[in-house]
Amino acid sequence: MAGTTRLSRDMLKGRAQTVLGLIDPNELGRTLMHEHLLWDIRTPAMVAEGNPGPEITLCNCFRMNYGRKKTPGNLFLRCRQTATEAVAEMVSLGGKTIVELSSGGLDPDPEGYAEIARSTGAHIVMGCGHYVDEYQNPGNRDRSVEDFAAEIISQVFEGAWGTGIRAGIIGEIGCQAPWTELERRVMRGALIAQAETGASLNVHPGRHEEQPQEVADFIRTEGFPTDRVVISHIDRTIFDEVRLLRLADTGVVIEFDLFGQESAYYPLSDIDMPNDAGRLKLIRALIARGHLSQIVISHDICYRTRLTRFGGHGYGHIFENVLPMMRARGFSEGEIDAITVGNPRRLLTFV
């Protein structure tokens, strides 16, 4: 298993790092760039309350998934067998790699991810770093930028979350709108760690339409390149082409990662969420502007009700349903391969 020795940037260069060790990036295949396999997105207040709410059934799964009233038990999954079955289903539908981005505060389980990878044959690439302010350990408030950088570097070179299993990407690094001082410190640490390790960086932006641009501008102002920075959750944040193309022009990678969420209602912000067809229209606008190499997609599954076992679409949805939709709407095989294979491969290859 990974983690017996400290790696270096030279040892990682040109390779991808999964929870089972280093591989040739050409082995990654079709890739989901933002998922959660074993996670806990309950707020600290929900955890302290300790009431999971009702079990998920066919009679209540839509109500839970729609989300007007959050059910704490829907917001975490610790069962490795359930996750293994869900990933095996994805593999059977043509997926090969999952990027697992449960960073600090979301209760990552590296050994669980390794078990899932061994059982399914899927490649699993694990993230590192810290999620948004509210979820972070209170002790982080006293930590320096350099301390965060050293921690993230160690998570890539040595092992993460008390294990010898190493991260293969940095993130998701949490931001809010307005951006907090702690989150800025973590971001600076993550950028330093990215420069040191050669890994890519995934950012969870705040839910204001200008916050992804704020992050991209911050990175450039700090003197770091943007071409290996992925901005997540664009499909719940930016809805007009002008703002979207302005962001893409900074060089960041645009991630549409809520595929499968077909409801316009979004409980966490006063927006009209696009459906999968709407996401593809925005992707087409990016391609028309020349940004094909800056697009990745995923589902960001972090509710149980989005798994097929609980009435949802599962990790296979993009491969089973979205790729045929793309072909029907005139996307070429080259464009589809760039978005699901080539772009992820570039980002998951250490430089």
C-alpha positions in Angstrom: 0.0 0.0 0.0 1.1 3.6 -0.5 2.7 5.5 2.2 5.8 3.4 3.2 8.3 6.2 2.2 8.1 9.9 1.7 7.8 10.7 -2.0 9.2 13.7 -3.8 8.0 15.9 -6.6 10.5 14.2 -9.0 9.0 10.8 -8.0 5.5 12.0 -8.7 6.2 13.9 -12.0 4.4 12.4 -14.9 2.3 10.0 -12.7 -1.1 10.0 -11.2 -1.5 9.1 -7.5 -4.4 7.0 -6.4 -5.2 5.6 -3.0 -3.5 2.4 -4.0 -0.4 4.1 -5.3 1.1 5.7 -8.4 -0.2 4.7 -11.9 0.4 5.7 -15.5 -2.1 8.5 -16.2 -3.2 6.7 -19.3 -4.9 4.2 -17.1 -7.3 6.7 -15.6 -9.9 6.4 -18.4 -13.3 8.2 -18.1 -13.1 10.2 -14.9 -15.6 11.9 -12.5 -13.6 14.9 -11.1 -15.7 15.7 -8.0 -17.5 13.1 -5.9 -17.8 11.9 -2.3 -17.8 8.2 -1.5 -17.7 8.1 2.3 -18.5 11.5 3.7 -20.2 13.7 6.4 -21.6 17.1 5.3 -23.7 17.6 8.4 -23.0 20.9 10.0 -21.3 20.8 13.5 -24.7 21.8 15.0 -26.4 18.9 13.3 -23.8 16.5 14.6 -24.0 17.8 18.1 -27.8 17.4 18.0 -27.4 13.8 17.2 -30.8 13.2 15.6 -30.5 11.6 12.1 -34.2 11.9 11.3 -36.2 9.2 9.4 -34.8 6.4 7.4 -34.9 6.9 3.6 -37.8 5.1 1.9 -39.5 5.3 -1.5 -42.2 7.3 0.2 -39.8 10.1 1.4 -36.7 10.0 -0.8 -38.0 12.7 -3.2 -38.9 15.0 -0.3 -35.4 14.6 1.1 -33.7 15.0 -2.2 -35.7 18.1 -3.1 -34.3 19.6 0.1 -36.7 22.1 1.6 -36.1 20.4 5.0 -32.7 18.9 5.5 -32.6 15.4 7.0 -29.3 14.9 8.8 -29.2 11.2 8.1 -29.2 11.9 4.3 -26.0 14.0 4.6 -23.5 11.3 5.6 -22.5 7.8 4.5 -20.0 5.7 6.3 -21.0 2.2 5.0 -18.1 0.9 2.8 -20.3 -1.9 1.3 -22.9 0.6 0.1 -20.2 2.8 -1.4 -18.5 -0.2 -3.0 -21.8 -1.3 -4.7 -22.4 2.3 -6.0 -18.8 2.5 -7.5 -19.1 -1.0 -9.0 -22.3 0.2 -10.8 -20.3 3.1 -12.2 -17.6 0.9 -13.5 -20.2 -1.4 -15.2 -21.4 1.7 -17.1 -18.0 2.8 -18.4 -16.5 4.9 -15.7 -13.0 4.2 -14.4 -11.8 6.9 -12.0 -13.4 8.9 -9.2 -11.8 11.9 -7.6 -12.9 11.9 -3.9 -12.9 15.4 -2.5 -14.0 15.0 1.1 -11.4 17.3 2.6 -10.9 18.3 6.3 -14.2 18.8 8.0 -16.0 16.3 5.9 -14.7 13.2 7.7 -12.6 11.6 4.9 -11.9 7.8 5.2 -8.7 7.0 3.2 -8.7 3.3 4.2 -12.3 3.0 3.1 -11.5 4.5 -0.3 -8.6 2.0 -0.6 -11.0 -0.9 0.2 -13.5 0.4 -2.4 -10.8 0.7 -5.0 -9.5 -2.9 -4.4 -13.0 -4.3 -4.5 -14.2 -2.6 -7.7 -11.1 -2.1 -9.8 -11.9 1.7 -10.0 -9.1 4.2 -9.6 -9.8 6.5 -6.7 -7.9 9.8 -6.3 -8.2 11.4 -2.9 -8.1 15.1 -2.1 -6.7 16.9 1.0 -6.7 20.3 2.7 -9.7 21.9 4.4 -13.4 22.7 3.6 -15.3 25.9 4.5 -14.7 27.8 7.7 -17.7 26.4 9.7 -16.5 22.8 9.2 -12.9 23.3 10.2 -11.3 22.3 13.4 -11.4 25.3 15.8 -7.6 24.9 16.2 -7.1 25.9 12.6 -7.8 29.5 13.6 -4.4 29.7 15.3 -2.5 28.2 12.4 -0.3 30.0 9.9 -0.2 29.8 6.1 3.1 28.0 6.3 1.6 25.4 8.7 -1.3 24.7 6.3 1.1 24.4 3.4 3.3 22.0 5.2 0.3 19.8 6.2 -1.0 19.6 2.6 2.5 18.8 1.3 2.7 16.0 3.8 -0.7 14.7 2.7 0.6 14.4 -0.8 4.1 13.1 -0.2 3.5 11.0 3.0 -0.1 10.3 3.8 -3.3 11.9 4.9 -5.8 11.8 7.8 -3.6 9.6 10.0 -2.8 7.0 7.3 -0.1 6.3 4.9 -2.5 6.8 2.0 -1.5 9.8 -0.1 -3.6 12.5 -1.8 -3.5 12.9 -5.5 -5.1 16.3 -5.7 -5.4 19.3 -3.3 -9.0 20.1 -2.4 -11.8 20.7 -2.2 -10.5 23.9 -0.6 -13.5 25.7 0.9 -14.5 29.3 0.3 -17.6 31.3 1.2 -19.0 34.6 0.1 -17.9 36.7 1.8 -14.6 35.0 2.0 -13.3 34.5 5.6 -9.8 35.3 6.8 -9.2 31.6 7.8 -10.3 30.4 4.3 -7.9 32.8 2.7 -5.0 31.5 4.9 -5.9 27.9 3.9 -6.0 28.9 0.2 -2.6 30.5 0.4 -1.3 27.4 2.0 -2.9 25.3 -0.7 -1.3 27.4 -3.4 2.1 27.0 -1.8 1.6 23.3 -1.5 0.5 23.1 -5.2 3.7 24.8 -6.3 5.8 22.4 -4.1 4.1 19.2 -5.1 3.0 19.6 -8.7 -0.6 18.6 -7.9 -3.7 20.3 -9.2 -6.0 22.2 -6.9 -9.8 22.1 -6.6 -11.7 25.1 -5.1 -15.2 25.1 -3.6 -16.3 28.7 -4.3 -18.9 30.6 -2.3 -22.4 30.9 -3.5 -22.2 34.4 -5.0 -21.9 34.7 -8.7 -18.7 36.8 -8.5 -16.9 34.6 -6.0 -15.3 32.2 -8.5 -13.9 35.3 -10.3 -12.7 36.6 -6.9 -10.8 33.4 -6.3 -9.3 33.3 -9.8 -8.2 37.0 -9.5 -6.8 36.3 -6.0 -4.7 33.4 -7.3 -3.2 35.5 -10.2 -2.6 38.4 -7.8 -0.7 36.1 -5.5 1.5 35.1 -8.4 0.4 31.6 -9.0 -0.7 30.0 -12.3 -4.3 29.1 -12.9 -4.2 26.4 -15.5 -4.3 23.6 -12.9 -6.9 25.2 -10.6 -10.4 23.7 -10.9 -13.3 25.9 -9.8 -16.1 23.6 -8.7 -19.9 24.0 -8.6 -20.2 26.4 -11.5 -23.7 25.1 -12.2 -25.0 26.5 -8.9 -23.0 29.8 -9.1 -22.8 31.2 -12.6 -25.7 31.3 -15.0 -24.9 33.8 -17.7 -22.4 33.4 -20.5 -20.7 36.7 -20.1 -19.6 36.0 -16.5 -18.8 32.4 -17.3 -16.5 33.3 -20.3 -14.8 36.0 -18.3 -14.0 33.4 -15.6 -12.7 31.0 -18.3 -10.5 33.6 -19.8 -8.5 33.6 -16.5 -7.3 30.1 -17.4 -9.0 28.2 -14.6 -10.7 24.9 -15.2 -14.5 25.1 -15.1 -16.2 22.3 -13.3 -19.9 21.5 -13.9 -20.4 18.9 -11.1 -24.1 18.8 -10.2 -25.1 16.6 -13.1 -28.2 14.6 -12.1 -29.7 17.4 -10.1 -32.7 18.2 -12.4 -34.7 20.4 -10.0 -34.7 24.2 -10.5 -35.1 24.5 -6.7 -31.8 24.8 -4.8 -32.2 25.0 -1.0 -28.9 26.6 -0.2 -29.2 29.8 -2.3 -32.0 31.8 -4.1 -31.2 30.6 -7.6 -32.8 28.7 -10.4 -30.6 25.6 -10.8 -30.1 24.5 -14.5 -30.9 20.9 -15.4 -28.5 18.7 -17.4 -29.5 20.2 -20.7 -28.9 23.7 -19.4 -25.4 22.6 -18.2 -24.6 21.3 -21.7 -25.6 24.6 -23.2 -23.1 26.5 -21.0 -20.5 23.9 -21.9 -21.2 24.4 -25.6 -20.7 28.2 -25.1 -17.3 27.5 -23.5 -16.2 25.3 -26.3 -17.3 27.9 -28.9 -15.0 30.4 -27.1 -12.1 27.9 -27.4 -12.1 26.6 -23.8 -12.6 22.9 -24.4 -9.4 22.1 -22.5 -10.8 23.8 -19.4 -14.0 21.8 -18.8 -14.6 18.8 -16.5 -17.8 17.3 -15.2 -19.1 15.2 -12.3 -22.1 14.7 -9.9 -20.8 15.9 -6.5 -22.8 13.2 -4.8 -23.0 14.0 -1.0 -26.6 13.0 -0.3 -27.6 9.4 0.1 -30.8 10.0 -1.9 -28.6 10.7 -5.0 -27.4 7.0 -4.9 -29.4 4.5 -6.8 -29.8 2.4 -3.6 -31.8 5.2 -2.2 -33.8 6.2 -5.3 -31.2 8.5 -7.0 -29.2 8.5 -10.2 -25.9 7.2 -8.8 -22.3 7.7 -10.0 -23.1 6.1 -13.4 -25.5 8.8 -14.5 -23.1 10.7 -16.6 -21.9 7.6 -18.5 -25.4 6.1 -18.8 -27.4 9.2 -19.6 -25.4 12.4 -20.1 -23.0 11.1 -22.7 -25.8 9.9 -25.0 -27.5 13.3 -24.5 -24.2 15.0 -25.5 -24.0 12.9 -28.7 -27.7 13.7 -29.5 -26.9 17.4 -29.1 -24.0 17.4 -31.5 -21.0 16.9 -29.2 -18.3 15.1 -31.1 -16.5 12.1 -29.7 -13.4 14.2 -29.5 -15.1 16.8 -27.3 -16.6 14.1 -25.1 -13.3 12.4 -24.7 -11.6 15.7 -23.8 -14.1 16.5 -21.1 -14.2 13.0 -19.5 -10.7 11.6 -20.3 -8.2 14.1 -21.6 -8.8 17.0 -19.3 -9.0 14.9 -16.1 -5.8 13.1 -17.2 -3.9 16.3 -17.5 -5.1 17.6 -14.1 -4.4 14.4 -12.3 -0.9 14.0 -13.8 1.7 15.6 -11.5 4.0 18.2 -13.1 
